[in-house]
Amino acid sequence: MKKTLLYLHGYNSNGSAHKALQLNAMFPDYDFISPTFNYRTTDPREVLQRIVDIVKSNDVRLAVGSSTGGYYSLLLTAYADVPVLAVNPVTNSVELFTHMVQRHDDPDFYDNFLPKYRYLQENVFEKLPLPNKNINLALALDDDLLGSHEPTKQRFANCGRVIEMDNCGHHFTRFGELKPFIMEILG
């Protein structure tokens, strides 16, 4: 089996996101998997199970997740011994989705999916075994969606590597500059 990189996109993105394409181009010697998920209409437990299945059936050396994908990469560490790089990760999915999706706009999301995200938050995310050297973070100092990442840094203080960058926003527009950092994680 060939060594593989896994990319997990953010909420309003897809498997062909710019960061996914950049990551694939940065490491041509790796197989590359970048699935597309509809986080708003697919049961989040099913999304997590698909990610775990991908990791278990491939030689995944690193899972890189951005925003909501970063949240799932962090959840992955509860099920697989694989390094992750969470880029501006969501760390409270219930709080974020309650803010982003209005009940009157999507009552089905509130009634059917928000409780499932709450389940993952309370039963997986909040119980992640820490410290975990497989958890690495890339955080924007100017994240225009999530704001300060200080609580994230504190929660994962004794984990793997952390890099902070400015002038890249939530979309982490300086993602290409993470190549040396990613190489360190890959060893």
WONOR-V789674 format. One record per residue. RES is the residue in one small letter. SS is DSSP state (H for helix, E for strand, - for the rest). PHI is phi in radians with two decimals (NA if undefined). OMEGA is omega in radians with two decimals (NA if undefined). Layout:
# WONOR-V789674
res=RES ss=SS phi=PHI omega=OMEGA
res=RES ss=SS phi=PHI omega=OMEGA
This chain:
# WONOR-V789674
res=m ss=- phi=NA omega=-3.13
res=k ss=- phi=-1.44 omega=3.11
res=k ss=E phi=-1.07 omega=-2.95
res=t ss=E phi=-2.32 omega=2.96
res=l ss=E phi=-1.91 omega=3.10
res=l ss=E phi=-2.02 omega=3.08
res=y ss=E phi=-2.03 omega=3.12
res=l ss=E phi=-2.05 omega=-3.03
res=h ss=- phi=-1.32 omega=3.12
res=g ss=- phi=-1.46 omega=-2.98
res=y ss=- phi=-1.00 omega=-3.11
res=n ss=- phi=-1.76 omega=-3.07
res=s ss=- phi=-2.22 omega=3.13
res=n ss=- phi=-2.75 omega=-3.08
res=g ss=- phi=-1.17 omega=3.09
res=s ss=- phi=-1.82 omega=-3.12
res=a ss=- phi=-1.03 omega=-3.11
res=h ss=H phi=-0.99 omega=3.13
res=k ss=H phi=-1.11 omega=3.10
res=a ss=H phi=-1.08 omega=3.13
res=l ss=H phi=-1.12 omega=3.10
res=q ss=H phi=-1.09 omega=-3.13
res=l ss=H phi=-1.07 omega=3.12
res=n ss=H phi=-1.07 omega=3.14
res=a ss=H phi=-1.22 omega=-3.13
res=m ss=H phi=-1.16 omega=-3.01
res=f ss=- phi=-2.26 omega=-3.07
res=p ss=- phi=-1.16 omega=3.14
res=d ss=- phi=-1.43 omega=3.14
res=y ss=- phi=-1.88 omega=2.88
res=d ss=E phi=-1.18 omega=-3.04
res=f ss=E phi=-2.38 omega=3.08
res=i ss=E phi=-2.17 omega=-3.14
res=s ss=- phi=-2.51 omega=-3.10
res=p ss=- phi=-1.25 omega=3.04
res=t ss=- phi=-1.85 omega=3.10
res=f ss=- phi=-2.16 omega=2.96
res=n ss=- phi=-1.74 omega=-3.05
res=y ss=- phi=-1.15 omega=-3.09
res=r ss=- phi=-1.54 omega=-3.06
res=t ss=- phi=-2.12 omega=3.12
res=t ss=- phi=-1.82 omega=3.12
res=d ss=- phi=-0.90 omega=-3.08
res=p ss=H phi=-1.06 omega=3.08
res=r ss=H phi=-1.20 omega=3.07
res=e ss=H phi=-1.20 omega=3.09
res=v ss=H phi=-1.01 omega=-3.13
res=l ss=H phi=-1.05 omega=-3.14
res=q ss=H phi=-1.11 omega=3.09
res=r ss=H phi=-1.09 omega=3.12
res=i ss=H phi=-1.13 omega=3.12
res=v ss=H phi=-1.05 omega=3.13
res=d ss=H phi=-1.09 omega=3.10
res=i ss=H phi=-1.05 omega=-3.11
res=v ss=H phi=-1.11 omega=-3.10
res=k ss=H phi=-1.26 omega=-3.11
res=s ss=- phi=-1.80 omega=3.12
res=n ss=- phi=-2.40 omega=3.10
res=d ss=E phi=-1.59 omega=-3.09
res=v ss=E phi=-1.29 omega=3.14
res=r ss=E phi=-1.64 omega=3.14
res=l ss=E phi=-2.81 omega=3.00
res=a ss=E phi=-1.92 omega=3.11
res=v ss=E phi=-1.87 omega=3.12
res=g ss=E phi=-2.26 omega=-3.14
res=s ss=E phi=-1.99 omega=3.09
res=s ss=- phi=1.02 omega=3.09
res=t ss=H phi=-1.10 omega=3.04
res=g ss=H phi=-1.10 omega=3.06
res=g ss=H phi=-1.15 omega=3.06
res=y ss=H phi=-1.05 omega=3.13
res=y ss=H phi=-1.15 omega=3.10
res=s ss=H phi=-1.14 omega=3.09
res=l ss=H phi=-1.15 omega=3.09
res=l ss=H phi=-1.05 omega=-3.13
res=l ss=H phi=-0.97 omega=-3.09
res=t ss=- phi=-1.13 omega=3.07
res=a ss=- phi=-1.38 omega=-3.03
res=y ss=- phi=-2.11 omega=-3.07
res=a ss=- phi=-2.54 omega=3.11
res=d ss=- phi=-1.56 omega=-3.11
res=v ss=- phi=-2.39 omega=3.07
res=p ss=- phi=-1.13 omega=3.07
res=v ss=E phi=-2.24 omega=2.98
res=l ss=E phi=-2.13 omega=3.12
res=a ss=E phi=-1.65 omega=-3.10
res=v ss=E phi=-1.71 omega=-3.09
res=n ss=- phi=0.75 omega=-3.03
res=p ss=- phi=-1.26 omega=2.90
res=v ss=- phi=-1.18 omega=3.11
res=t ss=- phi=-2.08 omega=2.99
res=n ss=- phi=-2.45 omega=-3.06
res=s ss=H phi=-1.09 omega=-3.11
res=v ss=H phi=-1.12 omega=3.14
res=e ss=H phi=-1.08 omega=-3.11
res=l ss=H phi=-1.13 omega=-3.09
res=f ss=H phi=-1.21 omega=3.06
res=t ss=H phi=-1.11 omega=3.12
res=h ss=H phi=-1.29 omega=-3.03
res=m ss=H phi=-1.39 omega=-3.04
res=v ss=- phi=-1.92 omega=-3.12
res=q ss=- phi=-1.42 omega=-3.10
res=r ss=- phi=-0.96 omega=-3.09
res=h ss=- phi=-1.21 omega=3.10
res=d ss=- phi=-1.40 omega=-3.06
res=d ss=- phi=-2.64 omega=-3.12
res=p ss=H phi=-1.09 omega=3.12
res=d ss=H phi=-1.10 omega=3.11
res=f ss=H phi=-1.07 omega=-3.13
res=y ss=H phi=-1.11 omega=-3.05
res=d ss=H phi=-1.38 omega=-3.02
res=n ss=H phi=-1.90 omega=-3.03
res=f ss=H phi=-1.76 omega=3.14
res=l ss=H phi=-1.02 omega=3.07
res=p ss=H phi=-1.10 omega=3.13
res=k ss=H phi=-1.28 omega=3.03
res=y ss=H phi=-1.15 omega=3.10
res=r ss=H phi=-1.07 omega=3.10
res=y ss=H phi=-1.03 omega=3.12
res=l ss=H phi=-1.10 omega=-3.12
res=q ss=H phi=-1.07 omega=-3.04
res=e ss=H phi=-1.39 omega=-3.00
res=n ss=H phi=-1.80 omega=3.10
res=v ss=- phi=-2.12 omega=-3.03
res=f ss=H phi=-1.03 omega=-3.09
res=e ss=H phi=-1.20 omega=-3.12
res=k ss=H phi=-1.93 omega=3.11
res=l ss=- phi=-0.99 omega=3.11
res=p ss=- phi=-1.24 omega=-3.12
res=l ss=- phi=-2.17 omega=-0.03
res=p ss=- phi=-1.30 omega=3.14
res=n ss=- phi=-2.44 omega=-3.09
res=k ss=- phi=-1.16 omega=3.08
res=n ss=- phi=-1.35 omega=-3.11
res=i ss=E phi=-1.61 omega=3.10
res=n ss=E phi=-2.18 omega=-3.05
res=l ss=E phi=-2.22 omega=2.94
res=a ss=E phi=-2.13 omega=-2.99
res=l ss=E phi=-2.16 omega=3.07
res=a ss=E phi=-1.50 omega=3.09
res=l ss=- phi=-1.26 omega=-3.11
res=d ss=- phi=-2.10 omega=-3.12
res=d ss=- phi=-1.15 omega=-3.05
res=d ss=- phi=-1.44 omega=3.07
res=l ss=- phi=-1.88 omega=-3.05
res=l ss=- phi=-1.61 omega=-3.14
res=g ss=- phi=1.36 omega=-3.08
res=s ss=- phi=-1.18 omega=3.08
res=h ss=- phi=-1.73 omega=3.14
res=e ss=H phi=-0.98 omega=3.11
res=p ss=H phi=-1.07 omega=3.11
res=t ss=H phi=-1.16 omega=3.11
res=k ss=H phi=-1.06 omega=3.14
res=q ss=H phi=-1.16 omega=-3.11
res=r ss=H phi=-1.09 omega=-3.07
res=f ss=- phi=-1.90 omega=-3.05
res=a ss=- phi=-1.03 omega=-3.08
res=n ss=- phi=-1.80 omega=-3.14
res=c ss=- phi=-1.74 omega=-3.09
res=g ss=- phi=-1.32 omega=-3.06
res=r ss=- phi=-1.53 omega=3.07
res=v ss=E phi=-2.34 omega=3.01
res=i ss=E phi=-2.21 omega=3.08
res=e ss=E phi=-2.09 omega=3.14
res=m ss=E phi=-2.37 omega=3.12
res=d ss=- phi=-1.88 omega=3.08
res=n ss=- phi=1.05 omega=3.09
res=c ss=- phi=-2.39 omega=3.06
res=g ss=- phi=1.06 omega=-3.11
res=h ss=- phi=-1.10 omega=-3.13
res=h ss=- phi=-1.32 omega=3.11
res=f ss=- phi=0.85 omega=-3.06
res=t ss=- phi=-1.13 omega=3.09
res=r ss=- phi=-1.74 omega=-3.07
res=f ss=H phi=-0.95 omega=-3.13
res=g ss=H phi=-1.00 omega=3.14
res=e ss=H phi=-1.32 omega=3.14
res=l ss=H phi=-1.44 omega=-3.07
res=k ss=H phi=-0.94 omega=3.12
res=p ss=H phi=-1.05 omega=3.12
res=f ss=H phi=-1.11 omega=3.12
res=i ss=H phi=-1.13 omega=3.11
res=m ss=H phi=-1.08 omega=3.09
res=e ss=H phi=-1.08 omega=-3.14
res=i ss=H phi=-1.11 omega=-3.13
res=l ss=H phi=-1.20 omega=3.12
res=g ss=- phi=1.39 omega=NA
